[in-house]
Amino acid sequence: MKKVGTFERGFTLVELLVVIAIIAILIAILLPVVIGARRQAQQVKCASNLGQLGVAMTMYMQDQKFFPFAVCMSRPEGSDGTVWADIQAWPVRLRKYLNRNQNVFYCPAEDTRCQWTADAPGLVRYAEEVHTNFGYELGERLLVGDRVDPANSKFFSYGFNAGGAYGGNDIEPPGQMRGMGVAIYMDLYSGSIVPTYSCVKRVTAVKSPSEFIVMADTNADGIDDFEIMPYSPWPAPNQRYLLGNVHRGGPNVLFFDGHVQWFLFGDIATSWPPRADEAAKQKMWDADNKPSRPWP
């Protein structure tokens, strides 16, 4: 026997539109929260990476008494003699104290080109016997930092404070520049190691460990990513040793005493030429904990 007058009621178009609108509103409310949580997690991971690099740096300096930073300058094959490649040494020196964990050198908020892998973009050159003096393994791909062309350079997440906030021409013999960062440059041309100039810093050169910047996020543009200097804008258009602003408009910063702190870009970057009213920021970049000298 058939039932008369019964039927299943579906949703009306208006009801469906209301449900869709509610879902859209919820997504609009929750999406920024999810994105913010993801960015916060990336910043925390980055800070953890820098903390581990700080521990490795401390262990290295306990052994060597000097900072691990070094740039090996060599002429690429076919060069006319004026083009140089900067072969970076500080990451491979610290890697020894990190159980060869190269993931620590990658900030998850940066482009994947910054990952330290054998097939990463950039100029491909392999370590020779002379490079093993700086921690490379024979035949290993070198970390090359080009000063002009990012296509020839390895993208990298973190940079070392190589130059500080130095200003003026106050130079101490033999080739030591007061207040600078921790750089030592070596010429590796023709298979020989010949010092060209040196600004190397001993551990004892740091006067205020909790205030001296040693490492931070870079802007990861493939130009000198391995080094950081505080100036913004950088005075030479083809050289950009800039800090990154990848985490909420600023970088994570590793200090000599091992603590990591986040800064807004404007609170840590300084002007060029150096200005007297930025002395507090300049001091953090200089091992002697003094502001930049007057620019001539």
QUIFEN-V20648 format. One record per backbone hydrogen bond with DSSP energy under -0.5 kcal/mol. NH is the residue of the N-H (numbers start at 1). CO is the residue of the C=O. Records with the same first field share a line. If there is no record, write none. Layout:
NH=CO / CO
This chain:
16=12
17=13
18=14
19=15
20=16
21=17
22=18
23=19
24=20
25=21
26=22
27=23
28=24
29=25
30=26
31=27
32=28
33=29
34=30
35=31
36=32
37=33
38=34
39=35
40=36
41=37
42=38
43=39
44=40
45=41
46=42
47=43
48=44
49=45
50=46
51=47
52=48
53=49
54=50
55=51
56=52
57=53
58=54
59=55
60=56
61=57
62=58
63=59
64=60
65=61
67=201
71=184
72=87
73=71 / 186
74=72 / 85
79=76
85=74
86=145
87=72 / 85
88=86 / 143
89=70
90=70
93=89
94=90
95=91
96=92
97=94
98=95
99=96
100=95
101=98
102=100
104=101
105=102
106=103
107=105
108=106
110=107
114=111
115=112
117=115
120=117
125=123
127=140
131=128
132=128 / 129
133=130
134=131
135=132
136=131
139=127
140=137
142=125
144=142
145=86
146=144
150=148
152=149
153=150
154=144
155=153
157=105
159=216
160=226
161=214
162=160 / 228
163=228
165=179
166=163
171=169
172=176
176=172
178=170 / 176
180=177
182=161
183=162
185=197
186=71
187=194
188=73 / 186
191=188
192=189
194=187 / 192
196=185
197=185
199=183
203=65
205=202
206=203
207=205 / 287
211=208
212=208
213=211 / 284
214=254
215=254
216=159
217=252
218=157
219=242
224=146 / 222
227=224
228=160
229=241
232=270
237=235
239=236
242=240
244=217
247=250
248=246
249=245
250=247
253=261
254=215
255=259
256=212
257=209
258=255
261=253
263=251
265=249
267=264
268=264 / 265
269=265
270=230
278=275
279=276
282=278
283=279
284=280 / 281
285=281 / 282
286=282 / 283
287=180
289=286
293=167
